[in-house]
Amino acid sequence: MKKPLTVQFCSADVFPKKWDMSVVENISAGGVKFKAQGNLPSVGKIIQLRIRIPELAPHLLELEAIVLDTKNYVVRVKFIHLSEANKEHLLVVEKMIERQETKK
């Protein structure tokens, strides 16, 4: 990926929504890892995510995930309730990252 992926996240059960933003550290079809700046979601919490993928622009992935781990402000989540379209998009992202890493 030429540009870093950005992720917006918020608690699924909070209204009105207050979105925090971060940069993706690692992503796969199963989940994502990112560093939270302030509002750290708790383990077991369901969060909503918006991930912008420049190479698939203007597409924005809107996903739900469960928080698996938070350590030193790094948040690891597992995607839940994935649509088939989002699964396909995430697999494309995985392949793009793999290609980029093999070129290094």
C-alpha positions as CSV (number, residue, x, y, z in Angstrom):
1,M,0.0,0.0,0.0
2,K,1.4,3.4,-0.9
3,K,-0.5,5.3,1.7
4,P,-1.2,4.2,5.2
5,L,-4.7,2.9,5.9
6,T,-6.7,5.0,8.4
7,V,-9.3,3.7,10.7
8,Q,-12.1,5.4,12.6
9,F,-13.5,3.6,15.5
10,C,-16.2,4.1,18.2
11,S,-18.2,2.1,20.6
12,A,-21.2,0.4,19.0
13,D,-23.5,1.2,21.9
14,V,-22.9,4.9,22.3
15,F,-25.1,7.6,20.8
16,P,-24.3,10.1,19.5
17,K,-21.3,8.5,17.9
18,K,-17.9,10.0,18.8
19,W,-15.4,8.7,16.3
20,D,-11.7,8.4,17.1
21,M,-9.1,8.1,14.4
22,S,-5.9,6.1,14.0
23,V,-3.6,4.5,11.5
24,V,-3.8,0.7,10.8
25,E,-0.7,-1.2,12.0
26,N,-1.8,-4.6,10.6
27,I,-4.9,-5.8,8.8
28,S,-6.1,-9.2,7.5
29,A,-9.5,-10.7,6.7
30,G,-9.8,-11.7,10.3
31,G,-9.1,-8.4,12.1
32,V,-7.1,-5.3,12.5
33,K,-4.5,-3.8,14.9
34,F,-4.2,-0.1,15.5
35,K,-2.9,2.4,18.1
36,A,-5.5,4.3,20.0
37,Q,-4.6,7.9,21.1
38,G,-7.1,8.4,23.8
39,N,-10.4,6.6,24.3
40,L,-9.2,3.0,24.6
41,P,-12.0,0.5,24.0
42,S,-12.2,-2.3,26.7
43,V,-11.6,-6.0,25.9
44,G,-14.8,-7.7,24.9
45,K,-16.4,-4.5,23.7
46,I,-18.1,-4.3,20.3
47,I,-16.9,-1.4,18.3
48,Q,-17.7,0.0,14.9
49,L,-14.9,0.7,12.4
50,R,-14.5,2.7,9.2
51,I,-11.5,1.9,7.2
52,R,-10.5,3.9,4.1
53,I,-8.5,2.1,1.5
54,P,-6.9,4.6,-0.9
55,E,-6.4,1.9,-3.6
56,L,-10.1,1.1,-3.5
57,A,-11.2,4.8,-3.2
58,P,-13.7,6.1,-2.7
59,H,-14.7,2.8,-1.0
60,L,-15.0,2.9,2.8
61,L,-15.3,-0.4,4.7
62,E,-17.8,-0.2,7.5
63,L,-17.3,-3.0,9.9
64,E,-18.1,-4.3,13.4
65,A,-15.5,-5.9,15.6
66,I,-14.9,-7.3,19.1
67,V,-11.9,-6.0,21.0
68,L,-9.5,-8.9,21.8
69,D,-6.6,-7.1,23.4
70,T,-5.4,-3.6,24.4
71,K,-1.8,-3.2,25.4
72,N,0.3,0.0,25.4
73,Y,-2.6,1.7,23.5
74,V,-2.4,-0.9,20.8
75,V,-5.8,-2.3,20.1
76,R,-6.4,-5.7,18.4
77,V,-9.9,-6.6,17.2
78,K,-11.6,-9.4,15.4
79,F,-14.1,-8.6,12.7
80,I,-17.7,-9.9,13.3
81,H,-20.8,-10.0,11.2
82,L,-18.8,-9.6,7.9
83,S,-20.8,-9.3,4.7
84,E,-19.5,-11.2,1.7
85,A,-18.6,-7.9,0.0
86,N,-16.5,-6.8,3.0
87,K,-14.8,-10.3,3.2
88,E,-13.8,-9.9,-0.5
89,H,-12.5,-6.3,0.0
90,L,-10.4,-7.5,3.0
91,L,-8.9,-10.4,1.0
92,V,-8.0,-7.9,-1.7
93,V,-6.3,-5.7,0.9
94,E,-4.4,-8.8,2.3
95,K,-3.1,-9.6,-1.2
96,M,-2.0,-6.0,-1.9
97,I,-0.1,-6.0,1.4
98,E,1.5,-9.4,0.7
99,R,2.6,-8.2,-2.8
100,Q,4.1,-5.1,-1.3
101,E,6.0,-7.0,1.4
102,T,7.5,-9.5,-1.1
103,K,8.8,-6.5,-3.1
104,K,10.9,-5.3,-0.1
